């Protein structure tokens, strides 16, 4: 069953990509929509990151995870090396949980 789901998702993904290539010249999008499409991708990515940072199994993830994400985001904003960002975010969340913060 798992293999069937993976194959179905792969076919669907390939189909969407192929449709984009085949319909590129036939589909004329208005200029305002063409300007907003990159913003929509960024908004979807931000929504996904926010959901992953704040929820766990349909409920609030607690305080430690969002604070770890905030530390990582601040370090990324300051252009810290990627390894420093990831390790600092994980360490912040781990230390807060070790201290008893949910």
N, C-alpha and C positions, 0 to 999 in steps of 0.2 A: 504494500500500500504506500509506504514511504517513497519508494522509487517512482511509483505512478504520479504522486504529487510533485516530486522534483521534476519529472519529465514534463508534466503539464505546465508548471511554472516556467520552465525553460522555453517551451514552445510559445507560451504567451508572451514572454519577454522578447524573444526573437521576433514574434509576429508584430509587436508594437514597434520595434526598431525597424523592421522591414517596411512597415506601413509608413513610417516617417520618411524613409528614403524614397519610397515609390510615390508618395503623395506630396512631396515637397514642392514640386512645380505646379501641381494642380490646385493646391490650397493657397488662397491669398488672404492672409490675415490682416486686419486693419492695423495701422501703425501703432495706436495706443496699446493694443493687445501684444504686439511684438515687443514693445518696450517693457511690458509688465511680466512677460514670461520668465525672464531670469530672476525677477523679484519673487515670483511664485515658487520657484525652486528653492530659493534661500528661505522663504517663509516655511515651506514644508520641512526643510532640514532643521530649522529652529524649533518647530513644533515637535518633531521627533526627538530632538535632544532634550527639550523641556519635559516631555512625557517620560522619557527614560530616566531623567534626573530626579523627578518628583514622585513617581509612582512605582509601586512594587505589588504585583498581583492584584491590581485594581484599586489599591488603597495608597494612602500617603506613605512614602518611603522612610519617613523620619527626617530628622534634622541633619544627621551626619552626612548623608549622601549629597544633598543640595549644597552644604557648606564645602564639601570636597570639590564639587563641580565649580563652585564660585572661586575657590582658590586656583583651580586649574584655569578657569577663564581669565582671572586677573593676571596670572603668569603668562598666559598666551597673549594677552593684550600688551603686556610689557615685552613681548618677543623673546621670552625665555626659550632655551632649547626644548625640543619636544619631550625628551626623556625627563627633564626637570619638571615639566608641566604634569606629565602622567604620574611620576613618582610622588610629587608633592600633593596632587589631588588624592591619590590612593592613600598616602600616609595621613593626610588630614582626616579623611573619613575613618580610617582604621584607628587612629588615636582617639578620635571622638567616641567611637564605639567602645574602645577599650576603657575609656573614662566613664562609660555608662550612658552616654547620650544616645538616644535611639536613632 
